[in-house]
Each structure stands twice: as C-alpha cells, then as structure tokens.
Amino acid sequence: MPAPSDDLVIAGGAGADLTIPASELRWQFSRAGGAGGQHVNTSSSRVQLSWSLADTVALDAVQRSRAVRRLAGQLADGVLTITVSERRSQLQNRTVALERLAATISSAIAPPPPRRRATRPTRGSQQRRVSEKKQRGQTKRLRGRPGRDD
C-alpha cells in the first residue's frame, strides 16, 4: 500500500518503472456525501488527486503524446483528475486514488499492441462452417407446419 506522501512509482514493462514526483501531485479534500452518520458531516474524506500531463517531467515526449491522445476525454486543460469518495477514511481514499492514477497512466502510456496479420480460413474450417449451416437450415426446415412443402 503506497504512502500518500511518497513519489508514485508505476511499474512498467521490461523493468522500466515510471516515477511521478510527489511534488507534481495536487491533493484536495472535501466532505463526502452518502452514508456515514454524524461522521460524514465532520470529516473531509473525499479526495481529488490532480496531475498535470503538460507540466510533468516524468514522461518523455512519446509517452506524453500517447497519454494525451488516449486520455483526451478525461483531461481538463491538460490535467488529469481522479476523485474518490468510496471509503469513510481519507487515508484509504488517498490510497485508492493513487492506485487508480497509476492504473490510468500505465494503460495510457503502454505501447500499442502489435498489428494483426490477416489470415485466411482453412479449407477444413470452411467445410465445417458450411456443413453446420446446412444442418441448422435442415433443423429449421423441419420446424415448419406439417404438410407444407417448401
């Protein structure tokens, strides 16, 4: 469980980890709605974690452009904001927010999968498909009204 005040380390592929300095993470806290009784009116357990893709030193140019393109719908002026209020504890919400940010960034900067090579169906698979279609048609034909010839 990462500590909220530490740098955020995101495990990358092939041993390449990405480290976001704690100084780049902006925290805001507010009262969360929902269940919690009297406790909810006195504690600021809702967490907003913001991170600016435009100002970060953690990403290189390729990772930054990939992240901006993939997260375009979630960015506001180049800033990614994660909001968490599902736990009653601020510390737990902070931990969940860090985990969500790490997962979001990890998937956003991941390299694209290799291109699919087009293949042709085998002769056997084509024959099986056609025979299954004929069998299915025969089954449906037998469901018709008796005495009706198609």
Backbone as a chain_set.jsonl record, in Angstrom:
{"seq": "MPAPSDDLVIAGGAGADLTIPASELRWQFSRAGGAGGQHVNTSSSRVQLSWSLADTVALDAVQRSRAVRRLAGQLADGVLTITVSERRSQLQNRTVALERLAATISSAIAPPPPRRRATRPTRGSQQRRVSEKKQRGQTKRLRGRPGRDD", "coords": {"N": [[0.858, -1.171, 0.0], [0.824, 2.087, -1.057], [2.341, 4.947, 0.399], [0.728, 8.069, 0.971], [2.336, 10.387, 0.805], [4.626, 9.845, -0.601], [6.654, 9.494, -3.621], [5.051, 8.515, -6.655], [5.319, 5.405, -7.973], [5.171, 3.723, -10.931], [4.873, 0.612, -12.204], [6.479, -0.513, -15.037], [6.706, -2.172, -18.252], [9.287, -4.557, -18.997], [11.027, -3.928, -16.913], [11.197, -1.165, -16.781], [10.441, 1.417, -14.874], [8.146, 4.018, -14.073], [8.365, 7.085, -12.479], [6.543, 9.336, -10.662], [7.029, 12.404, -9.303], [6.229, 13.372, -5.948], [5.794, 16.049, -5.67], [4.486, 16.856, -7.965], [1.915, 16.006, -7.739], [-1.326, 17.008, -6.923], [-3.405, 17.519, -4.213], [-6.765, 17.598, -3.051], [-9.264, 18.002, -0.617], [-12.51, 17.216, 0.555], [-15.804, 17.258, 1.995], [-17.496, 14.213, 1.913], [-20.444, 12.901, 0.418], [-23.277, 10.789, 1.219], [-23.581, 7.636, 3.025], [-22.675, 7.392, 6.506], [-23.326, 8.621, 8.794], [-23.07, 10.779, 11.616], [-20.403, 11.191, 11.365], [-19.827, 11.805, 8.689], [-20.407, 14.475, 8.418], [-18.373, 15.852, 9.603], [-15.833, 15.209, 8.718], [-13.352, 15.451, 6.175], [-13.327, 13.424, 3.848], [-13.469, 12.892, 1.161], [-11.543, 12.682, -1.772], [-9.576, 14.4, -4.136], [-7.366, 13.914, -6.649], [-5.002, 15.434, -8.579], [-3.097, 15.664, -11.568], [-0.817, 17.073, -13.718], [-0.398, 16.585, -17.061], [0.784, 18.183, -18.912], [2.787, 19.613, -17.588], [4.515, 17.804, -16.438], [7.592, 16.139, -15.557], [8.063, 13.549, -15.643], [7.352, 12.038, -17.852], [8.417, 11.118, -21.148], [8.599, 12.57, -24.481], [7.24, 10.899, -26.309], [5.682, 9.225, -24.643], [4.135, 11.193, -23.409], [2.651, 12.319, -25.576], [1.232, 10.053, -26.365], [-0.259, 9.537, -24.034], [-1.768, 11.902, -23.809], [-3.311, 11.713, -26.123], [-4.767, 9.322, -25.646], [-6.096, 9.873, -23.253], [-7.709, 12.006, -23.756], [-10.468, 12.595, -23.39], [-10.688, 12.687, -20.644], [-9.175, 14.713, -19.674], [-8.72, 18.024, -18.421], [-7.746, 20.968, -19.494], [-5.212, 19.834, -19.81], [-4.856, 18.508, -17.426], [-5.178, 15.691, -15.409], [-7.669, 14.4, -13.389], [-8.495, 12.553, -10.563], [-11.15, 11.372, -8.685], [-12.177, 10.249, -5.549], [-14.425, 8.817, -3.307], [-15.3, 6.625, -1.976], [-14.643, 5.283, 0.352], [-14.726, 5.545, 3.969], [-12.613, 6.619, 5.219], [-10.106, 9.096, 4.898], [-7.442, 8.493, 4.356], [-7.598, 5.908, 3.249], [-9.059, 6.537, 0.94], [-7.183, 8.154, -0.315], [-5.202, 6.293, -0.913], [-6.583, 4.619, -2.695], [-7.034, 6.476, -4.736], [-4.403, 6.983, -5.616], [-3.771, 4.428, -6.594], [-5.64, 4.203, -8.684], [-4.831, 6.331, -10.326], [-2.275, 5.438, -11.037], [-2.941, 3.085, -12.459], [-4.437, 4.181, -14.565], [-2.569, 5.848, -15.869], [-0.617, 3.979, -16.524], [-1.973, 2.323, -18.392], [-2.441, 4.265, -20.302], [0.039, 5.062, -21.319], [1.087, 2.797, -22.331], [2.641, 0.868, -24.894], [1.282, 0.476, -28.213], [-0.511, -2.528, -29.166], [0.937, -5.234, -31.125], [0.445, -5.163, -34.686], [-2.272, -6.873, -36.218], [-1.888, -9.745, -38.149], [-3.322, -10.511, -41.197], [-5.153, -13.444, -41.836], [-6.153, -16.373, -43.662], [-9.13, -18.35, -43.693], [-8.952, -21.887, -43.038], [-9.331, -24.681, -45.296], [-10.663, -26.823, -44.124], [-12.008, -25.546, -41.97], [-13.756, -23.931, -43.392], [-15.344, -25.868, -44.678], [-16.505, -27.119, -42.434], [-18.005, -24.963, -41.431], [-19.869, -24.552, -43.511], [-21.183, -27.057, -43.529], [-22.316, -27.026, -40.972], [-24.054, -24.868, -41.279], [-25.817, -25.947, -43.169], [-26.887, -28.06, -41.702], [-28.164, -26.628, -39.662], [-30.055, -25.223, -41.171], [-31.575, -27.374, -42.097], [-32.656, -28.286, -39.686], [-34.272, -26.097, -39.017], [-36.002, -26.126, -41.153], [-37.439, -28.447, -40.65], [-39.006, -27.63, -38.579], [-41.19, -26.441, -39.603], [-44.703, -26.084, -40.604], [-46.678, -29.034, -40.599], [-47.215, -30.921, -43.575], [-46.695, -28.944, -45.344], [-44.88, -28.161, -48.113], [-41.723, -26.992, -48.896]], "CA": [[0.0, 0.0, 0.0], [1.71, 3.229, -1.136], [2.107, 6.059, 1.322], [0.251, 9.203, 0.202], [3.291, 11.47, 0.666], [5.767, 9.393, -1.389], [6.557, 9.543, -5.073], [4.236, 7.436, -7.207], [6.094, 4.564, -8.876], [4.296, 2.912, -11.775], [5.657, -0.47, -12.786], [6.367, -0.599, -16.484], [7.172, -3.411, -18.847], [10.719, -4.765, -19.191], [11.78, -3.334, -15.823], [11.224, 0.296, -16.865], [9.433, 1.996, -13.995], [7.899, 5.449, -14.217], [8.229, 7.683, -11.159], [5.954, 10.673, -10.646], [7.396, 13.035, -8.029], [5.106, 13.78, -5.104], [5.575, 17.487, -5.847], [3.605, 17.073, -9.114], [0.566, 15.566, -7.396], [-2.097, 18.012, -6.193], [-4.465, 16.898, -3.437], [-7.829, 18.434, -2.496], [-10.126, 17.194, 0.235], [-13.804, 17.833, 0.854], [-16.743, 16.341, 2.646], [-18.139, 13.273, 1.0], [-21.848, 12.625, 0.696], [-23.6, 9.381, 1.387], [-23.698, 7.056, 4.358], [-21.584, 7.683, 7.419], [-23.886, 9.171, 10.023], [-22.54, 12.064, 12.045], [-19.006, 11.254, 10.93], [-19.724, 12.381, 7.356], [-20.542, 15.924, 8.491], [-17.238, 16.461, 10.283], [-14.534, 14.843, 8.152], [-13.156, 15.667, 4.738], [-12.782, 12.148, 3.386], [-13.473, 12.846, -0.307], [-10.203, 13.017, -2.246], [-9.357, 14.699, -5.549], [-5.946, 13.871, -6.978], [-4.785, 16.023, -9.898], [-1.742, 15.551, -12.097], [-0.741, 17.79, -14.985], [0.399, 15.936, -18.091], [1.519, 19.213, -19.642], [3.912, 20.139, -16.814], [5.268, 16.743, -15.778], [8.926, 15.783, -16.035], [8.149, 12.09, -15.537], [7.093, 11.407, -19.145], [9.138, 11.629, -22.31], [7.707, 13.148, -25.499], [6.396, 9.848, -26.886], [4.709, 8.837, -23.629], [3.226, 12.315, -23.197], [1.704, 12.418, -26.693], [0.365, 8.869, -26.296], [-1.174, 9.721, -22.908], [-2.704, 12.983, -24.138], [-4.246, 11.198, -27.13], [-5.648, 8.302, -25.076], [-6.86, 10.409, -22.128], [-8.271, 13.294, -24.187], [-11.789, 12.814, -22.811], [-10.611, 12.802, -19.188], [-8.308, 15.839, -19.317], [-9.238, 19.392, -18.414], [-6.568, 21.835, -19.633], [-4.009, 19.031, -19.648], [-4.769, 17.99, -16.063], [-5.969, 14.5, -15.133], [-8.166, 14.447, -12.019], [-9.119, 11.332, -10.057], [-11.945, 11.675, -7.5], [-12.542, 9.032, -4.817], [-15.139, 9.036, -2.045], [-15.994, 5.374, -1.686], [-14.314, 4.817, 1.698], [-15.02, 6.536, 5.008], [-11.342, 7.155, 5.688], [-9.388, 9.881, 3.908], [-6.224, 7.762, 4.003], [-7.969, 4.835, 2.32], [-9.416, 7.167, -0.327], [-5.933, 8.599, -0.933], [-4.552, 5.106, -1.458], [-7.358, 4.207, -3.872], [-6.796, 7.47, -5.781], [-3.07, 6.72, -6.166], [-3.838, 3.198, -7.387], [-6.37, 4.5, -9.924], [-3.973, 7.163, -11.167], [-1.225, 4.564, -11.565], [-3.529, 2.205, -13.48], [-4.829, 5.001, -15.71], [-1.367, 6.278, -16.582], [0.02, 2.785, -17.067], [-2.66, 1.917, -19.615], [-2.38, 5.347, -21.29], [1.359, 5.176, -21.939], [1.505, 1.481, -22.828], [2.778, 0.861, -26.349], [0.159, -0.208, -28.871], [-0.248, -3.952, -29.429], [1.401, -5.464, -32.499], [-0.628, -5.211, -35.685], [-2.759, -8.21, -36.526], [-1.628, -10.197, -39.508], [-4.525, -11.113, -41.772], [-5.012, -14.849, -42.216], [-7.305, -16.9, -44.381], [-9.653, -19.568, -43.047], [-8.513, -23.134, -43.659], [-10.361, -25.381, -46.067], [-11.453, -27.611, -43.175], [-12.921, -24.673, -41.22], [-14.814, -23.511, -44.321], [-16.253, -27.001, -44.862], [-17.276, -27.276, -41.197], [-18.978, -23.88, -41.362], [-20.942, -24.807, -44.478], [-21.978, -28.219, -43.103], [-23.115, -26.585, -39.832], [-25.147, -24.047, -41.81], [-26.791, -26.846, -43.801], [-27.561, -28.781, -40.624], [-29.044, -25.667, -38.995], [-31.172, -24.987, -42.08], [-32.411, -28.579, -42.091], [-33.382, -28.264, -38.41], [-35.316, -25.067, -39.098], [-36.992, -26.564, -42.14], [-38.281, -29.463, -40.013], [-39.897, -26.975, -37.628], [-42.321, -25.855, -40.32], [-46.002, -26.747, -40.445], [-46.771, -30.341, -41.294], [-47.968, -30.938, -44.82], [-46.263, -27.831, -46.178], [-43.621, -28.462, -48.796], [-41.014, -25.775, -49.293]], "C": [[0.901, 1.23, 0.0], [1.339, 4.303, -0.126], [1.726, 7.296, 0.525], [1.283, 10.302, -0.023], [4.492, 11.096, -0.201], [5.544, 9.622, -2.872], [5.745, 8.34, -5.544], [5.066, 6.678, -8.232], [5.12, 3.656, -9.616], [5.167, 1.878, -12.46], [5.4, -0.541, -14.278], [6.859, -1.934, -16.98], [8.684, -3.404, -19.005], [11.552, -4.031, -18.143], [11.853, -1.817, -15.846], [10.085, 0.861, -16.025], [9.338, 3.497, -14.252], [7.676, 6.007, -12.814], [7.682, 9.096, -11.3], [6.303, 11.295, -9.297], [6.158, 13.482, -7.258], [4.798, 15.262, -5.274], [4.656, 17.803, -7.021], [2.157, 16.696, -8.829], [-0.113, 16.636, -6.543], [-3.293, 17.33, -5.529], [-5.47, 17.958, -3.009], [-8.759, 17.507, -1.724], [-11.411, 17.953, 0.504], [-14.684, 16.797, 1.531], [-17.437, 15.473, 1.61], [-19.593, 13.097, 1.399], [-22.063, 11.154, 0.952], [-23.616, 8.956, 2.837], [-22.499, 7.414, 5.211], [-22.071, 8.31, 8.715], [-23.308, 10.531, 10.351], [-21.105, 12.265, 11.561], [-18.871, 11.992, 9.603], [-19.794, 13.903, 7.389], [-19.314, 16.608, 9.07], [-15.901, 16.162, 9.626], [-14.515, 15.086, 6.646], [-12.517, 14.415, 4.156], [-12.775, 12.022, 1.871], [-12.14, 13.393, -0.803], [-10.245, 13.313, -3.737], [-7.857, 14.766, -5.766], [-5.793, 14.373, -8.401], [-3.32, 15.91, -10.282], [-1.726, 16.163, -13.487], [0.17, 17.049, -15.953], [1.259, 16.955, -18.818], [2.787, 19.633, -18.919], [4.812, 19.064, -16.214], [6.648, 16.545, -16.403], [9.092, 14.264, -16.063], [7.999, 11.396, -16.887], [8.003, 11.975, -20.215], [8.128, 12.064, -23.364], [6.752, 12.106, -26.077], [5.308, 9.442, -25.899], [3.682, 9.94, -23.412], [2.197, 12.412, -24.328], [0.728, 11.249, -26.698], [-0.681, 9.033, -25.197], [-2.201, 10.807, -23.213], [-3.743, 12.5, -25.139], [-5.246, 10.218, -26.51], [-6.532, 8.828, -23.948], [-7.568, 11.71, -22.482], [-9.624, 13.592, -23.548], [-11.783, 13.032, -21.308], [-9.801, 14.01, -18.731], [-9.075, 17.15, -19.345], [-8.02, 20.315, -18.386], [-5.272, 21.072, -19.361], [-3.829, 18.428, -18.272], [-5.723, 16.802, -15.914], [-6.373, 14.535, -13.662], [-8.887, 13.151, -11.682], [-9.85, 11.706, -8.771], [-12.397, 10.367, -6.857], [-13.252, 9.426, -3.532], [-15.854, 7.765, -1.601], [-15.701, 4.817, -0.296], [-14.625, 5.92, 2.708], [-13.756, 7.193, 5.53], [-10.645, 7.919, 4.569], [-8.135, 9.14, 3.441], [-6.515, 6.635, 3.015], [-8.347, 5.408, 0.956], [-8.176, 7.668, -1.059], [-5.213, 7.427, -1.585], [-5.258, 4.632, -2.717], [-7.109, 5.174, -5.028], [-5.426, 7.262, -6.423], [-3.066, 5.474, -7.041], [-4.549, 3.437, -8.715], [-5.54, 5.351, -10.879], [-2.888, 6.311, -11.811], [-1.77, 3.67, -12.676], [-3.893, 2.983, -14.739], [-3.617, 5.399, -16.536], [-0.679, 5.094, -17.236], [-0.636, 2.338, -18.367], [-2.559, 2.989, -20.7], [-1.035, 5.411, -21.999], [1.876, 3.845, -22.48], [1.636, 1.529, -24.353], [1.614, 0.116, -26.992], [0.502, -1.674, -29.125], [0.248, -4.137, -30.863], [0.223, -5.586, -33.455], [-0.999, -6.666, -35.987], [-2.429, -8.544, -37.971], [-2.876, -10.904, -40.029], [-4.227, -12.556, -42.166], [-6.273, -15.284, -42.952], [-7.807, -18.133, -43.655], [-9.179, -20.816, -43.787], [-9.675, -23.785, -44.402], [-11.269, -26.187, -45.135], [-12.44, -26.742, -42.408], [-14.051, -24.176, -42.114], [-15.833, -24.635, -44.522], [-17.106, -27.234, -43.619], [-18.347, -26.196, -41.09], [-20.151, -24.14, -42.296], [-21.808, -25.98, -44.033], [-22.841, -27.865, -41.886], [-24.288, -25.716, -40.286], [-26.23, -24.93, -42.442], [-27.587, -27.601, -42.745], [-28.556, -27.868, -39.917], [-30.275, -25.372, -39.859], [-32.136, -26.167, -42.122], [-33.259, -28.62, -40.818], [-34.524, -27.268, -38.472], [-36.411, -25.474, -40.078], [-37.945, -27.593, -41.529], [-39.247, -28.863, -38.998], [-41.144, -26.405, -38.297], [-43.612, -26.616, -40.072], [-46.035, -28.058, -41.18], [-47.597, -30.211, -42.566], [-47.592, -29.796, -45.749], [-44.941, -28.184, -46.824], [-42.977, -27.16, -49.253], [-40.199, -25.994, -50.508]], "O": [[1.67, 1.422, 0.942], [0.163, 4.528, 0.16], [2.34, 7.56, -0.509], [1.131, 11.087, -0.958], [5.308, 11.965, -0.509], [4.434, 9.901, -3.326], [5.753, 7.284, -4.912], [5.472, 7.245, -9.247], [4.348, 2.918, -9.004], [6.085, 2.22, -13.205], [4.256, -0.618, -14.725], [7.375, -2.739, -16.206], [9.289, -2.339, -19.134], [12.652, -3.564, -18.438], [12.521, -1.232, -14.993], [8.918, 0.794, -16.411], [10.322, 4.15, -14.601], [6.884, 5.459, -12.047], [8.276, 9.943, -11.968], [5.914, 10.767, -8.256], [5.167, 13.916, -7.847], [3.666, 15.689, -5.046], [4.097, 18.898, -7.082], [1.266, 17.037, -9.606], [0.457, 17.111, -5.561], [-4.085, 16.655, -6.185], [-5.094, 19.074, -2.649], [-9.006, 16.372, -2.132], [-11.406, 19.174, 0.661], [-14.339, 15.619, 1.62], [-17.899, 15.952, 0.574], [-19.93, 13.139, 2.583], [-21.121, 10.364, 0.903], [-23.659, 9.779, 3.752], [-21.424, 7.708, 4.687], [-21.283, 8.506, 9.64], [-23.082, 11.345, 9.456], [-20.66, 13.397, 11.375], [-17.905, 12.729, 9.405], [-19.29, 14.559, 6.477], [-19.224, 17.835, 9.031], [-14.91, 16.814, 9.956], [-15.524, 14.944, 5.954], [-11.298, 14.357, 3.991], [-12.128, 11.118, 1.341], [-11.663, 14.424, -0.329], [-10.864, 12.581, -4.509], [-7.162, 15.571, -5.146], [-6.379, 13.814, -9.328], [-2.425, 16.041, -9.447], [-2.541, 15.804, -14.336], [1.365, 16.9, -15.7], [2.348, 16.626, -19.289], [3.775, 19.978, -19.568], [5.788, 19.394, -15.54], [6.847, 16.753, -17.6], [10.141, 13.756, -16.461], [8.473, 10.272, -17.052], [8.327, 13.162, -20.202], [6.921, 11.935, -23.154], [5.58, 12.402, -26.309], [4.141, 9.327, -26.274], [2.494, 9.662, -23.25], [1.005, 12.569, -24.067], [-0.454, 11.419, -26.995], [-1.851, 8.708, -25.397], [-3.381, 10.645, -22.904], [-4.922, 12.835, -25.024], [-6.438, 10.275, -26.814], [-7.611, 8.285, -23.711], [-7.986, 12.443, -21.587], [-9.894, 14.742, -23.2], [-12.769, 13.513, -20.75], [-9.744, 14.303, -17.537], [-9.958, 17.358, -20.177], [-7.344, 20.424, -17.364], [-4.346, 21.609, -18.752], [-2.765, 17.888, -17.97], [-6.906, 16.89, -16.243], [-5.521, 14.683, -12.786], [-9.77, 12.706, -12.415], [-9.253, 12.287, -7.865], [-12.932, 9.487, -7.531], [-12.761, 10.253, -2.763], [-16.886, 7.823, -0.932], [-16.44, 3.959, 0.187], [-14.769, 7.086, 2.341], [-13.823, 8.216, 6.212], [-10.594, 7.454, 3.43], [-7.809, 9.161, 2.255], [-5.767, 6.433, 2.058], [-7.998, 4.833, -0.074], [-8.119, 7.615, -2.287], [-4.676, 7.557, -2.685], [-4.605, 4.282, -3.7], [-6.986, 4.746, -6.175], [-5.297, 7.354, -7.644], [-2.439, 5.455, -8.1], [-4.116, 2.936, -9.753], [-5.543, 5.124, -12.089], [-2.615, 6.45, -13.003], [-1.132, 3.514, -13.717], [-3.682, 2.502, -15.852], [-3.635, 5.298, -17.763], [-0.211, 5.19, -18.371], [0.053, 2.01, -19.334], [-2.586, 2.669, -21.888], [-0.978, 5.781, -23.172], [2.978, 3.778, -23.025], [0.823, 2.164, -25.024], [1.028, -0.775, -26.377], [1.673, -2.021, -29.281], [0.002, -3.287, -31.718], [-0.855, -6.05, -33.082], [-0.148, -7.554, -36.005], [-2.653, -7.751, -38.884], [-3.416, -11.792, -39.369], [-3.185, -12.851, -42.751], [-7.318, -14.639, -42.867], [-7.023, -18.879, -43.068], [-9.024, -20.804, -45.008], [-10.841, -23.474, -44.163], [-12.484, -26.232, -45.325], [-13.587, -27.142, -42.208], [-15.181, -24.014, -41.653], [-17.04, -24.39, -44.534], [-18.299, -27.516, -43.731], [-19.478, -26.484, -40.7], [-21.305, -23.965, -41.906], [-23.033, -25.919, -44.143], [-23.97, -28.342, -41.772], [-25.387, -25.817, -39.74], [-27.421, -24.679, -42.262], [-28.801, -27.766, -42.868], [-29.67, -28.289, -39.605], [-31.393, -25.28, -39.351], [-33.352, -25.988, -42.175], [-34.444, -28.951, -40.869], [-35.631, -27.567, -38.025], [-37.591, -25.201, -39.86], [-39.131, -27.607, -41.857], [-40.208, -29.52, -38.598], [-42.055, -25.938, -37.614], [-43.618, -27.658, -39.417], [-45.478, -28.179, -42.271], [-48.574, -29.463, -42.605], [-48.136, -29.7, -46.85], [-43.973, -28.479, -46.123], [-43.61, -26.337, -49.914], [-39.536, -25.071, -50.981]]}, "num_chains": 1, "name": "protein.A"}
